[in-house]
Amino acid sequence: MLPTPSLLGAPTRLYLPRPSLVACVRGTMVRSTLGLDWADEQRFNHFPATPLCSLGWWFEGTGELLARGAPAALHSPRRPYGSRLVFGGPQTGPSITWNPGPAHGMMVMLMPDALQSLTGLDVAAWVDRIGDLREALPADWVAMAEAVLAQPDDARRVACVEDFLEPRWQAVRPQRPLQAQRYQDWAQSMALRAATSSVGRSLRQVERRIKHWAGQPLRELRGFGRSEQVFFQALAEADEGQRPRWAELAEATGYADQSHLCRETRRITGFAPQELMQRMTHDEGFWSYRLWQ
């Protein structure tokens, strides 16, 4: 469990998965704003585009999802989640949520190919969708999610999820070891597994297999890998007191040039690279980015 101080005092935690689940679970984010008397303008939450699927719980309070592309403003159209149990598929663009009051929630981030193996879910059908978990997942998963609601604290909630996943993942995990700590390694590992599958090895078949497992084509997954690599390298430079050198980072991570990097960063986060770094430092709503530093 990695605690992250929040700029305005909201307790935020990142729980890393058990070693046996690292190719299945990317991590679990927990946040609470209970007891904090914030203005409405302070209750926005920013999330980047992601190839991951998510299981979400509202233990207290709730949230509302802004329309895709709408700014973080109180007049922006938004819709309530409508359930304490939420499922999200891979997201091709950034998303923003708003809490109408104090809230305490948890989000488990799952590798999409692992979830597909575990449930048979058509991940591609859930790309850019967020809805009631009961509509997406099998009955045993729903029962697990409801059991999590009954747990007395966050540590036992995370343990409840992992206890459920561990035997199921061990039964279906690929024989070839998977690397899942970074998107770039994960995409390459999945491409290798698809290419060495015993049934059909043409380029078209490999691409079709990857999209079936992850919901998105390999080129999109590799794009997430490049973006993540830039993100961590820029943070490393900032930690050393340097202003990130975007042109050099673009060249080092496979972008055509700095403009290409800026376009991709805007597509994934909604902001240019330098503005994103500044907002991570000064804006409470970017807590999810800071968790992965």
RANORZI-V504522 format. One record per pair of residues at least 12 apart in sequence whose C-alpha atoms are under 6 Angstrom apart, sorted by the first residue. I is the first residue (numbers start at 0). J is the second residue. If there is no record, write none. Layout:
i->[I:I]
j->[J:J]
This chain:
i->[0:0:1:6:9:9:10:10:11:11:12:12:13:13:14:14:22:22:23:23:23:24:24:25:25:26:27:27:27:28:28:29:29:30:30:31:31:32:32:33:33:42:42:43:43:43:44:44:44:45:45:45:46:46:47:47:47:48:48:48:48:48:49:49:50:51:51:51:51:52:52:52:52:52:52:53:53:53:53:53:54:54:54:54:55:55:55:55:56:56:56:56:57:57:58:58:59:59:60:60:62:62:63:63:63:63:63:64:64:64:65:65:65:84:85:85:85:86:86:86:86:87:87:88:88:88:89:89:90:90:92:93:93:111:112:112:122:123:182:183:193:225]
j->[13:14:13:283:31:32:30:31:29:30:28:29:27:28:26:27:177:179:109:110:113:108:109:108:109:108:106:107:108:105:106:104:105:103:104:102:103:101:102:101:102:97:98:96:97:284:95:96:284:95:284:285:93:94:93:267:268:90:91:92:93:267:89:90:89:89:109:110:111:87:88:89:108:109:111:86:87:107:108:109:85:86:106:107:84:85:105:106:83:84:104:105:83:104:103:104:102:103:101:102:97:98:78:79:80:96:97:77:78:96:77:95:96:132:130:131:132:129:130:131:132:128:129:125:126:128:126:127:126:127:267:267:268:213:212:213:214:214:224:224:205:252]
